[in-house]
Amino acid sequence: MDPTKHPDWLVPHSLKWYGQLSDQKNAYRYSWNSTCSEPNGEMVFDEEVWRMIKGKKVLDVGCGHGEFTLTCSAAAKEIIGFDVIDTFVKAGNQHKRRNASFVLGNAHDGLPFDTGAFDAAYNRKGPTSAYLDLKRVVKAGGAVLGLHPGDQSGEELPEYFPGLFRRSKGTPILDKIHQRLEKSAFSDVSIEILTSTEYLCAPIDVLKLRCFGQHPKIYALLEKEHMAEINRSFERNAQKEGLPIIFSRYVVRARV
């Protein structure tokens, strides 16, 4: 079964999808269990962010429910989390600290902050549209870091589970990042592709990954009708650590 044909399927990372995820979980947190080989893109990014923000006023674009924002508040002088989902912003503000706060808004409409309001900013899997205005709100000479899913991530899944996953064509994520950065006209910018291996721990995690953020009835239908096939393919292709798939991330480094 191709789950994207289900009438309740939502395009991942659309506004409706984010809203449904927040209604279900009140947090942007992966539901499947897996481990990643090290180093990996998220580890590299998090370490760079920690070094970049020390003692600075920082903007976290696409902060979700604010877990990473609050972690970073231990190093930053002041940090503001920005997200388009009201439920996520409320969740962040419920746990905010003296130097951390959360603001609601849509990056497509621009960032609601003064010119040069921040010393630095980061975009941890947030909207690429934010780059168009980050050059304005970050002071001259300030750094901007970005982390985005790589187009290669999980490219083995259509082979392991034909029908359940679709093959992607080209590099649509990378192409969009390039377009945004070109329009942003940073003084210096680079994109690094970091690839490692993610091991899905159990067959049910394949289904959780595919149905992340989707309506529970889609998950229930797939589990009822296709779990036996998923189990067989998982066992056929799994290694000791789990089912190996590519874990790819784009790390953007820019200077205003």
C-alpha positions in Angstrom: 0.0 0.0 0.0 1.2 3.5 -0.9 0.1 5.5 2.2 0.2 8.8 0.3 -2.9 7.6 -1.5 -4.9 7.6 1.8 -7.4 10.5 1.9 -6.1 11.6 5.3 -2.4 11.7 4.3 -0.8 15.1 4.7 2.3 16.4 2.9 5.1 16.1 5.5 6.3 19.5 6.8 3.3 21.3 5.5 1.5 23.7 7.9 -1.4 21.2 8.3 1.1 18.4 9.0 2.8 20.4 11.7 -0.5 21.4 13.2 -1.6 17.7 13.3 1.7 16.7 14.9 1.4 19.4 17.6 -2.2 18.2 18.3 -1.1 14.6 18.7 2.2 15.0 20.6 2.5 18.7 21.7 6.1 18.3 20.6 8.3 17.8 17.6 10.0 14.6 18.7 10.7 11.5 16.6 8.5 8.5 17.5 10.7 5.7 16.2 13.7 4.2 17.9 17.1 4.2 16.2 20.8 4.8 16.7 23.2 6.7 14.5 26.8 6.1 13.8 29.1 8.9 14.9 30.0 11.5 14.0 26.8 12.5 12.3 25.3 15.8 11.0 23.2 16.5 14.0 26.1 16.0 16.4 28.4 18.2 14.4 25.7 20.9 14.2 24.8 20.9 17.9 28.4 21.2 18.9 29.0 24.1 16.5 25.9 25.9 17.8 27.0 25.5 21.4 30.3 27.2 20.6 28.7 29.9 18.5 26.1 31.1 21.0 28.2 31.6 24.1 27.4 34.9 25.7 25.4 36.1 22.7 21.9 37.1 21.9 20.6 34.3 19.6 17.6 33.5 17.4 16.4 29.9 17.1 14.4 29.6 13.9 11.8 26.8 13.7 12.3 26.0 17.3 9.4 23.5 17.6 8.4 22.9 21.3 11.6 24.6 22.4 13.6 21.7 23.9 16.8 22.6 22.1 16.2 26.3 22.7 16.1 25.8 26.4 19.2 23.6 26.3 21.0 26.4 24.5 19.8 29.0 27.0 22.5 27.6 29.4 25.2 29.1 27.1 23.5 32.1 25.4 23.2 35.5 27.0 19.6 35.7 25.6 17.8 33.4 23.2 14.5 33.7 21.4 12.7 30.7 19.8 10.5 31.3 16.8 8.0 28.9 15.4 4.8 28.9 13.3 2.8 26.5 15.5 1.0 28.1 18.4 0.9 24.9 20.4 4.7 24.6 20.2 5.2 28.2 21.2 2.9 27.9 24.2 4.8 24.7 25.2 8.1 26.6 25.1 6.7 29.5 27.1 5.4 27.2 29.8 9.0 26.2 30.5 10.8 29.4 29.6 13.8 30.6 31.6 14.9 34.1 32.5 16.9 34.5 29.3 14.7 32.4 27.0 11.4 33.3 25.4 9.3 32.2 22.4 7.6 34.1 19.6 4.9 33.0 17.2 5.2 33.8 13.5 5.6 32.5 9.9 9.1 32.9 8.3 7.4 33.2 4.9 6.1 36.6 6.1 9.5 37.7 7.3 11.0 37.7 10.8 9.3 40.1 13.3 12.5 41.4 14.8 14.5 44.6 14.4 17.4 44.9 12.0 20.6 43.7 13.7 18.7 42.4 16.7 20.8 39.3 17.1 24.5 38.4 17.4 23.9 35.0 15.8 21.1 32.7 14.7 20.6 29.0 13.9 18.1 27.0 12.0 17.8 23.5 13.3 15.6 21.7 10.7 13.5 24.8 10.5 12.1 26.6 7.4 14.6 27.5 4.6 12.5 30.6 3.9 14.0 32.1 7.1 17.3 32.6 5.3 15.8 35.4 3.3 15.5 37.6 6.4 18.2 36.3 8.6 20.8 38.5 7.0 18.8 41.5 8.1 18.1 40.5 11.8 21.7 39.3 12.5 24.4 41.9 13.0 27.1 42.4 10.5 29.8 39.8 11.0 27.4 37.5 12.9 27.2 33.8 12.1 24.2 31.8 10.9 24.1 28.0 11.1 21.6 25.7 9.5 20.8 22.0 9.7 18.5 20.3 7.1 17.7 16.7 6.2 19.8 15.4 3.3 18.1 14.2 0.1 19.9 10.8 0.5 18.4 10.0 3.9 16.7 6.6 3.9 17.2 6.1 0.2 17.3 2.3 0.7 13.8 2.2 2.1 12.0 2.0 -1.3 14.2 -1.0 -2.0 13.5 -2.7 1.3 9.8 -1.8 1.4 8.5 -1.2 -2.2 5.2 0.5 -2.3 5.5 1.7 1.3 8.2 4.3 0.4 8.7 6.3 -2.7 11.9 6.9 -4.6 12.9 10.5 -4.7 14.3 12.2 -7.8 17.2 14.7 -7.8 18.0 16.8 -4.8 15.0 19.0 -4.1 16.0 19.9 -0.5 19.5 21.0 -1.5 18.2 22.9 -4.5 15.8 24.9 -2.4 18.5 25.7 0.2 20.8 26.9 -2.7 17.9 29.1 -4.0 17.3 30.7 -0.5 20.9 31.3 0.2 21.5 32.9 -3.2 18.7 35.4 -2.6 20.0 36.0 0.9 23.3 37.3 -0.3 25.4 36.5 2.8 29.0 37.7 2.7 30.2 34.1 3.0 28.3 30.8 2.9 29.0 27.1 2.5 27.0 23.9 2.6 28.6 20.6 3.9 27.0 17.2 3.3 27.5 14.9 6.3 26.5 11.3 5.8 26.4 8.5 8.4 24.3 5.4 9.1 21.0 5.2 11.0 20.0 1.8 12.4 16.2 1.3 12.9 15.9 -0.9 15.9 12.8 -2.9 15.1 10.3 -3.5 12.3 7.7 -1.3 14.0 10.1 1.6 13.8 9.9 1.4 10.0 6.2 2.1 10.2 6.6 4.8 12.8 9.1 6.6 10.6 6.8 6.4 7.6 3.8 7.6 9.5 5.4 10.3 11.6 3.0 13.1 12.0 0.2 11.4 10.1 -3.3 10.5 11.3 -3.3 7.4 13.6 -5.8 5.6 11.3 -3.1 5.4 8.6 -0.6 3.8 11.0 -3.3 1.4 12.2 -4.3 0.3 8.7 -0.7 -0.3 7.6 0.1 -2.2 10.7 -3.0 -4.4 10.3 -2.5 -5.2 6.6 1.3 -5.1 6.0 3.2 -5.7 9.3 4.0 -9.3 8.3 5.7 -8.1 5.1 7.5 -5.4 6.9 8.8 -8.0 9.4 10.1 -10.3 6.7 11.9 -7.5 4.8 13.4 -6.1 8.0 14.8 -9.4 9.1 16.2 -10.1 5.7 18.1 -6.8 5.5 18.9 -6.0 9.2 22.3 -6.2 10.7 23.2 -6.7 14.4 22.7 -3.0 15.2 19.3 -2.9 13.3 18.2 -2.0 9.8 20.8 0.3 8.2 19.7 3.3 6.2 21.6 6.4 5.1 21.5 9.3 7.6 22.3 12.5 5.7 22.3 16.1 6.8 23.1 19.4 5.1 25.0 21.8 7.4 24.8 25.5 6.3 27.5 27.9 7.6 27.0 31.6 6.7 28.3 35.0 7.7 26.4 38.2 7.5 
